[in-house]
Amino acid sequence: MTTLATAPTVPLFDAPPRRHRPGGAVAAALAVVLGAGAVAGSYVLAVLDPAGRALDDALLRAATGLGLRHEGRTLLELVGVPSVALAVVALAGVALARGRRGRALTVVALVLGAQVVAQLLKAGLVRPDSAEGNSLPSGHVTLVASLGLALVLVVPRVLRPLAALAAVAGTGLAGVATMVAGWHRPSDVVAALGVVAATAGVLTLAEARLPGRRRRRSA
């Protein structure tokens, strides 16, 4: 008969594997579709369409007219390479401390991958009838949103609601700051959120298909 003394123990930082939930794959696929749709919709409706472009510009003028350009730029200067790199290392460290090596890699891939996608889109898309360079999507909002989502992914489940609130607040503040500073239009902010959502969905689907992960689920 198995007793407490002979029963196998489970390490504190390595929870027993959970059963595969098809709903997780569905949610990840939905994130990819909605994220890509947000990017495409922002570009078509707010850049290619003249009426949408005029509304987007009007909203930008209203934001910059608040007289908070200096404050917005000061806040955005905090989102630089050193601070982002430190945040990524810290978040990956939390994941490693909890025995989640795969999650640590996901955090790094999420932040870097989302930023690469954002910069490729910004370089590849054009604004018709404008001498300005394309600003969609916002790189700053992409960074803050991806870091916020990474925070939600690495903390224990009990802390995720608080982490989600912090992520939403930080991302919202970054989005507003880019607009009042005159750096980005509302469509740029929406597209950045779409990039992060789609990237997270792709990584989630890829992580679920890893051979090692499938073996742990079937063990």
Contacts in CASP RR format, 6 or more apart in sequence:
PFRMAT RR
TARGET T0000
AUTHOR 0000-0000-0000
METHOD contacts of the structure
MODEL  1
MTTLATAPTVPLFDAPPRRHRPGGAVAAALAVVLGAGAVAGSYVLAVLDP
AGRALDDALLRAATGLGLRHEGRTLLELVGVPSVALAVVALAGVALARGR
RGRALTVVALVLGAQVVAQLLKAGLVRPDSAEGNSLPSGHVTLVASLGLA
LVLVVPRVLRPLAALAAVAGTGLAGVATMVAGWHRPSDVVAALGVVAATA
GVLTLAEARLPGRRRRRSA
10 16 0 8 1.000
13 97 0 8 1.000
13 98 0 8 1.000
13 99 0 8 1.000
14 99 0 8 1.000
17 216 0 8 1.000
17 217 0 8 1.000
17 219 0 8 1.000
18 217 0 8 1.000
19 217 0 8 1.000
20 208 0 8 1.000
20 217 0 8 1.000
24 204 0 8 1.000
24 208 0 8 1.000
25 204 0 8 1.000
25 205 0 8 1.000
25 208 0 8 1.000
27 204 0 8 1.000
28 200 0 8 1.000
28 201 0 8 1.000
28 202 0 8 1.000
28 204 0 8 1.000
28 205 0 8 1.000
28 208 0 8 1.000
29 201 0 8 1.000
29 205 0 8 1.000
31 197 0 8 1.000
31 198 0 8 1.000
31 200 0 8 1.000
31 201 0 8 1.000
31 204 0 8 1.000
32 197 0 8 1.000
32 198 0 8 1.000
32 201 0 8 1.000
32 202 0 8 1.000
32 205 0 8 1.000
34 194 0 8 1.000
34 197 0 8 1.000
34 198 0 8 1.000
35 193 0 8 1.000
35 194 0 8 1.000
35 195 0 8 1.000
35 197 0 8 1.000
35 198 0 8 1.000
36 194 0 8 1.000
36 198 0 8 1.000
37 194 0 8 1.000
38 190 0 8 1.000
38 191 0 8 1.000
38 193 0 8 1.000
38 194 0 8 1.000
38 197 0 8 1.000
39 121 0 8 1.000
39 137 0 8 1.000
39 191 0 8 1.000
39 194 0 8 1.000
39 195 0 8 1.000
39 198 0 8 1.000
42 136 0 8 1.000
42 137 0 8 1.000
42 187 0 8 1.000
42 188 0 8 1.000
42 190 0 8 1.000
42 191 0 8 1.000
43 125 0 8 1.000
43 136 0 8 1.000
43 187 0 8 1.000
43 191 0 8 1.000
45 52 0 8 1.000
45 187 0 8 1.000
46 52 0 8 1.000
46 53 0 8 1.000
46 55 0 8 1.000
46 56 0 8 1.000
46 136 0 8 1.000
46 185 0 8 1.000
46 186 0 8 1.000
46 187 0 8 1.000
46 190 0 8 1.000
47 53 0 8 1.000
47 56 0 8 1.000
47 125 0 8 1.000
47 127 0 8 1.000
47 128 0 8 1.000
47 134 0 8 1.000
47 136 0 8 1.000
47 187 0 8 1.000
48 128 0 8 1.000
53 127 0 8 1.000
56 185 0 8 1.000
56 186 0 8 1.000
56 187 0 8 1.000
57 185 0 8 1.000
59 179 0 8 1.000
59 185 0 8 1.000
59 186 0 8 1.000
60 179 0 8 1.000
60 182 0 8 1.000
60 184 0 8 1.000
60 185 0 8 1.000
60 186 0 8 1.000
63 176 0 8 1.000
63 179 0 8 1.000
63 180 0 8 1.000
63 182 0 8 1.000
64 179 0 8 1.000
64 180 0 8 1.000
64 181 0 8 1.000
64 182 0 8 1.000
65 180 0 8 1.000
66 180 0 8 1.000
67 180 0 8 1.000
68 180 0 8 1.000
68 181 0 8 1.000
69 180 0 8 1.000
69 181 0 8 1.000
69 182 0 8 1.000
71 177 0 8 1.000
71 180 0 8 1.000
72 177 0 8 1.000
72 178 0 8 1.000
72 180 0 8 1.000
72 181 0 8 1.000
73 177 0 8 1.000
73 181 0 8 1.000
73 183 0 8 1.000
75 173 0 8 1.000
75 174 0 8 1.000
75 177 0 8 1.000
76 140 0 8 1.000
76 174 0 8 1.000
76 177 0 8 1.000
76 178 0 8 1.000
76 181 0 8 1.000
76 183 0 8 1.000
79 140 0 8 1.000
79 143 0 8 1.000
79 144 0 8 1.000
79 174 0 8 1.000
80 143 0 8 1.000
84 111 0 8 1.000
84 143 0 8 1.000
84 147 0 8 1.000
87 147 0 8 1.000
88 107 0 8 1.000
88 108 0 8 1.000
88 111 0 8 1.000
88 147 0 8 1.000
88 150 0 8 1.000
91 107 0 8 1.000
91 147 0 8 1.000
91 150 0 8 1.000
91 151 0 8 1.000
91 154 0 8 1.000
92 104 0 8 1.000
92 105 0 8 1.000
92 107 0 8 1.000
92 108 0 8 1.000
92 154 0 8 1.000
93 104 0 8 1.000
93 154 0 8 1.000
94 154 0 8 1.000
94 155 0 8 1.000
95 101 0 8 1.000
95 102 0 8 1.000
95 103 0 8 1.000
95 104 0 8 1.000
95 107 0 8 1.000
95 153 0 8 1.000
95 154 0 8 1.000
96 104 0 8 1.000
98 154 0 8 1.000
98 156 0 8 1.000
100 154 0 8 1.000
102 207 0 8 1.000
103 153 0 8 1.000
103 154 0 8 1.000
104 154 0 8 1.000
106 153 0 8 1.000
106 203 0 8 1.000
106 204 0 8 1.000
106 207 0 8 1.000
107 150 0 8 1.000
107 153 0 8 1.000
107 154 0 8 1.000
109 203 0 8 1.000
110 146 0 8 1.000
110 149 0 8 1.000
110 150 0 8 1.000
110 153 0 8 1.000
110 196 0 8 1.000
110 199 0 8 1.000
110 200 0 8 1.000
110 203 0 8 1.000
111 143 0 8 1.000
111 146 0 8 1.000
111 147 0 8 1.000
111 150 0 8 1.000
113 199 0 8 1.000
114 142 0 8 1.000
114 143 0 8 1.000
114 145 0 8 1.000
114 146 0 8 1.000
114 195 0 8 1.000
114 196 0 8 1.000
114 199 0 8 1.000
114 200 0 8 1.000
115 139 0 8 1.000
115 142 0 8 1.000
115 143 0 8 1.000
115 146 0 8 1.000
117 195 0 8 1.000
117 198 0 8 1.000
117 199 0 8 1.000
118 137 0 8 1.000
118 138 0 8 1.000
118 139 0 8 1.000
118 142 0 8 1.000
118 192 0 8 1.000
118 195 0 8 1.000
119 139 0 8 1.000
121 136 0 8 1.000
121 137 0 8 1.000
121 191 0 8 1.000
121 195 0 8 1.000
122 134 0 8 1.000
122 135 0 8 1.000
122 136 0 8 1.000
122 137 0 8 1.000
122 139 0 8 1.000
123 134 0 8 1.000
124 134 0 8 1.000
125 134 0 8 1.000
125 136 0 8 1.000
126 133 0 8 1.000
126 134 0 8 1.000
127 133 0 8 1.000
127 134 0 8 1.000
127 135 0 8 1.000
135 183 0 8 1.000
135 184 0 8 1.000
135 185 0 8 1.000
135 188 0 8 1.000
136 185 0 8 1.000
136 187 0 8 1.000
136 188 0 8 1.000
136 191 0 8 1.000
137 188 0 8 1.000
137 189 0 8 1.000
137 191 0 8 1.000
137 192 0 8 1.000
137 194 0 8 1.000
137 195 0 8 1.000
138 175 0 8 1.000
138 178 0 8 1.000
138 183 0 8 1.000
138 184 0 8 1.000
138 188 0 8 1.000
138 189 0 8 1.000
138 191 0 8 1.000
138 192 0 8 1.000
139 192 0 8 1.000
140 174 0 8 1.000
140 175 0 8 1.000
140 177 0 8 1.000
140 178 0 8 1.000
140 183 0 8 1.000
140 184 0 8 1.000
141 171 0 8 1.000
141 174 0 8 1.000
141 175 0 8 1.000
141 178 0 8 1.000
141 184 0 8 1.000
141 188 0 8 1.000
141 189 0 8 1.000
141 192 0 8 1.000
141 193 0 8 1.000
142 192 0 8 1.000
142 195 0 8 1.000
142 196 0 8 1.000
144 170 0 8 1.000
144 171 0 8 1.000
144 174 0 8 1.000
144 175 0 8 1.000
145 167 0 8 1.000
145 171 0 8 1.000
145 174 0 8 1.000
145 192 0 8 1.000
145 193 0 8 1.000
145 196 0 8 1.000
146 196 0 8 1.000
146 199 0 8 1.000
146 200 0 8 1.000
147 167 0 8 1.000
148 163 0 8 1.000
148 166 0 8 1.000
148 167 0 8 1.000
148 170 0 8 1.000
148 171 0 8 1.000
149 167 0 8 1.000
149 196 0 8 1.000
149 200 0 8 1.000
151 163 0 8 1.000
151 166 0 8 1.000
151 167 0 8 1.000
152 160 0 8 1.000
152 163 0 8 1.000
152 164 0 8 1.000
152 167 0 8 1.000
155 163 0 8 1.000
171 193 0 8 1.000
175 184 0 8 1.000
175 189 0 8 1.000
178 184 0 8 1.000
178 188 0 8 1.000
178 189 0 8 1.000
179 185 0 8 1.000
179 186 0 8 1.000
179 189 0 8 1.000
207 213 0 8 1.000
END
